[in-house]
Amino acid sequence: MTDRNTTRPQPNRRVRLWQMIHEERASLASDLAGLGEKEWETPSLCAGLSVREVLAHLTAGASLGPARWMAGVIKCRFDFDEQVAMRLGEQLGRSCSETLDRFNLVATSTTKAIPLKAMLGETIVHGADIRRPLGIRHDHPVETLTTLAEYYRGSDFVVVARKRVVDLRLVAGDGPFAAGEGPLASGPTLALTMAMTGRAAYCDELEGDGVPILRERCDTM
């Protein structure tokens, strides 16, 4: 499906988006620096993946350019799930500390195989997939979260988001984000963003008559 938000950002905006991504990676690495062995094996919000495996997935995403990504797709015979698993395995390392070390090595990488805003989305959404089960709180800059919420509101690229909220009214209670018409779902910008990407647990932080609709779509789309 065509992504309506794949227009290349203007130079200054592009630089700012990379700054956002690098800041989020650095914050996540800092939050995970003191984890114990058992905490690394905590199930994340990504079904079937541990906290450690999701971090390895983020490392893989920051290490793959278009040519290498396509080579992996061909190797996996266009099985995208197999490609993700293969690349994750490459970055997992022999220990939890090595998994984190590998992530730190790509924290300032500008390598990518997907649009820049989608890359920001991977960083923030998977960061939350990791932090929430561990009980780690992180306060994202409002500018960063608003940029991402606006992107997902109009995109089904990489992850279905637009379809989940196409006929809902979304209003952030902690920032300027507001979009759509229909039954209301209101709450923190991060919760709206995570619900848009299918994380039903974040619907608990939302209010409005659109929340049951959104929760159901998280489970079915």
N, C-alpha and C positions, 0 to 999 in steps of 0.2 A: 504493500500500500504506500502511496506517495506521502511523504512527510512534509507538511506545509511549513515546517520551521527549519528546513535544511539550507536556506539561503545563507551564504557565507557571511559571517559577521564583519562589520567594518573594522579596520585595523585596531583602533583604540578599544572598541568593544571586545574584540578578540583577545587582546592583551588582558583586559579586565576579567574575562571568563576564565582564562588560564590562571590568573591570580586566585580566583575563587576556588578553582579545583585544587591548586597547590596548597592553599590555606586549609581546605577541608582534609586533604590527605595528611598534612602535618598534624592537625588536631586529632585525627583518628589514630595515627601512630603513637602520639603522646598518651592518649587514653588507654591504649592497649599495652603500654610498656611494662606494666606491673602485673599482668595476668599470670595466674598459676596454670599448671598443666591441665587441671580439670576444667578450668574456665574456658580454655581454648577449645575444648570439645563440646561446649554448650551448643545445643541446637539453635541456629539462627532463625530469623523469620523467612529465610529462603528454604522452602520445603526440601528436606533431605540433606541439607548442608550444615556443617558446623560453623561456628564463628571463624575458626582457622581456615576452613575451606573457602568461605566467602572472601576473606582477606586475600587468599591466594588468587581468587578470581579477579579481584581488583588489580592485583599486581599484573596478571596476565593482560588485562585490558589496557594497562598503561605501557605494555611492552610490545603490543602488536600494531604494526602499520598495515595499510591496505593490502600490500603484496603478501605479507606473511599470513594475514587473516585469510585471504583467498586461498593460499596454498593449503592451509589447514582445512578449509571447507572442502576443497577438492580431495584431500587425503581422507577425510571422513565421509566422502561420497554425499555431500550436501546434507548430512545429518548435523544440524546446528547444535543440538544438545550434546552430541558426541564431541564436536569441536570444542565446546565450552569445557567439558570434562577433561579432554586431553590437555588443553592449555592450563587449566587449573592444576592438574597433576604435575605439570612442568615447573610450577612455581611454589608448590607446597613445601619443598625442602625436606630435610631429614629430621627436623625438630621444630617445635613451636617458635623458638627463638630465631631459627633460620627463616621461617615464614615471615616473621616481622622484619627481619633484616632485608629480605628481598623486597618487601613493600617500601621500606625506607629508601632503598636504592632508586626506586622509580617515583619518589614523592614529587620531584620537580620535573619529571618527564613531560614532554609535549608530543609524545608519540600517540597516535590514535587511529582507529579504523572506523569510527562512527562520528556523526556531527558533534560539534563542540558542546552544545547544550545537552545533548544526550550523554556525553561524557561527564558533564557536571551532575546529571541525574544519576548515573551509575555510582558516582562517588558519594553523593548524599544519601541516596536510598539504601545502598548496600551498607553504608556507614550506620544508618539507623537499624538496618537488619541485624547488625552486630551489637550495637549499643543497647537496644531495648531489652533483649533477653538477659544481658549482663547487669541491667539496672544502672547503666552509665548515662548521666544527663549531659547533653551538649547544647549550648545556645548558639545556634547558627545566626549569622548576620541577616537581618530582615531583607536587605537587598538581594542576597544570595537566594534565600527561600522564595522571594517574590519572583525573581527571574525564572526559577525552576517551575514554580506553580503555573506561571503563564505559559511556559513551554509545554508542559504536560497537558494543559487544558486544550491545546490544539493539536496534539500529536499522538499517533498510535505507532510510532517508529520505535523499534526495539521492544517496547512494552505497550500493551493496550492501556490507554489512559483516557483519550478523548471520548471513546465510545462509552466509558463508564459514567461520564458526567455530562453527556451532550445535551440532556434536557433537564439539568439541575442548575440551581442557583448556588454558587459557591462564594462564601464571604469569609475572609480571614478576620479574626478578632485581634490579631497582634500585628497587623501590617496592612498595606494598601490593596492587597490582592482581592479582587471581586470579579466574577465572570458568570455569564450564562443567565438563563431564565428558567423558572420552574420551581419545584419544591426545594426548600432551602436546606443546605448543609453548611454549618458555620462552626468555626473553631480555629485553633492554631494553624498557621500556614503549613507547618511540617505535617501535621495530622491530615490536612486536606491533600497534600502532595502524596503522602504515603497511601492514603485511601484510594487516590486516583490510580496508583500503580498496583492496587490489588491487595494491600495489607489491611485485612479486615480488623485487626486488633486496634488500629488507630481510629476506627469509627467510634470507639468508646469515648474519645475525646471531642466528638462532634455533637452538635445539637441541630434540631430542625426536622421538619417532616420529610426531608429528602434523605435523611440518614439511613432509614431501613432499606430504601431503594439502593443506595450506594453499598450498603453492607451485603445485600444479596448479590449485587453485581461483582463484588470482590470475590465471592465464593463461586461464581458461575462463569466469569469471563477470563 
